[in-house]
Amino acid sequence: VYVIVLEALFNASAAPNSSFQRFTFSSQFLPEKAGDEAFLTALRELQSALCITAGYGNILPTKFLKIPPLFNGLGTVNMHPSLLPLYRGAAPVQRALQDGVPETGVTLAFTVVRKLDSGPVIASKRFQVDDLIKAPELLSFLVSVVLSFLSVTSLDTRWVRKIKTSSPR
């Protein structure tokens, strides 16, 4: 499913008046560990204003989260297919369906040090859960919704100001 995320980001970069720049996504990084020095060096060389994570499932090291620096750029943002703080970590969609929740959603949140899915929330959106929907369908839908948060109007310094007024979840 996270290949869908990358494909959607590539498509967004090609849209007219897009605030995404295709060169930022010119390489696909699949390091074994997010703290791998070769990976971190390559990531630093991009000099991106924003780093988006999705589906990593582990606590990210501080040296990764400092690329890009929060107040010199937009920081590192996580796309998560649940209404945080509910269902932090792996398999949030599957766990929500197993619990029979009447609603779920997506969250875009800053990534913080030493805690999984616990940074200040930038935006979230709720949806009613259809009793017949399966996890792969719901996950695909939620990923498409969270990508809408990454629109031209969302990518600005309001995110940076928001972290000053938001509390960790």
C-alpha positions, 0 to 999 in steps of 0.5 A, spaced: 500 500 500 505 504 501 507 504 494 501 507 492 503 513 497 509 514 493 506 514 486 501 519 489 506 523 491 510 523 484 503 524 481 502 530 486 509 533 484 507 533 476 500 537 477 500 544 475 502 549 481 504 543 485 508 545 491 511 538 491 518 538 487 519 531 483 527 532 485 525 531 492 523 524 490 528 522 485 530 516 489 527 510 493 530 509 500 529 502 503 534 502 508 534 496 513 535 501 519 533 508 519 539 510 522 544 507 517 549 513 515 549 512 508 541 513 508 542 519 512 547 522 508 543 521 501 537 524 505 541 530 507 543 531 500 536 532 498 536 538 502 528 537 503 524 542 507 519 536 508 520 529 510 514 524 510 514 518 513 508 512 512 508 505 514 515 505 518 513 501 524 519 503 528 521 509 533 525 513 528 532 515 531 533 522 532 538 523 527 533 521 522 528 526 525 533 532 524 533 531 517 530 537 515 530 541 521 523 543 524 524 550 524 528 551 518 523 547 514 517 543 515 520 537 519 518 530 519 511 528 518 507 521 519 501 519 515 497 514 519 491 511 518 487 511 524 485 517 529 491 518 533 492 517 539 488 511 537 491 505 534 498 507 534 503 503 531 503 497 526 496 494 523 492 500 525 486 499 520 486 491 522 486 492 529 480 498 528 476 493 524 477 487 529 475 492 535 468 493 531 469 501 531 464 505 528 468 510 525 476 511 524 480 516 520 487 518 518 491 523 521 497 527 519 502 528 525 509 531 526 514 525 528 517 526 535 523 523 538 522 516 542 515 515 541 511 512 536 505 516 533 505 521 538 507 527 535 502 533 535 497 532 530 496 537 524 490 534 521 485 528 522 479 526 518 473 521 521 469 516 517 464 511 518 466 504 518 462 500 513 461 493 516 462 489 510 469 493 508 475 489 509 482 492 511 485 492 504 480 496 501 479 501 508 487 502 508 487 504 500 481 509 502 485 512 508 491 513 504 488 516 499 484 521 504 491 522 507 494 524 501 489 530 500 492 533 506 498 534 502 495 539 498 498 546 495 495 549 501 497 545 506 505 545 505 506 552 508 509 554 515 502 554 518 505 547 520 511 549 524 507 554 527 502 549 529 507 545 533 508 551 538 501 551 540 499 543 539 500 538 545 503 531 544 498 526 543 
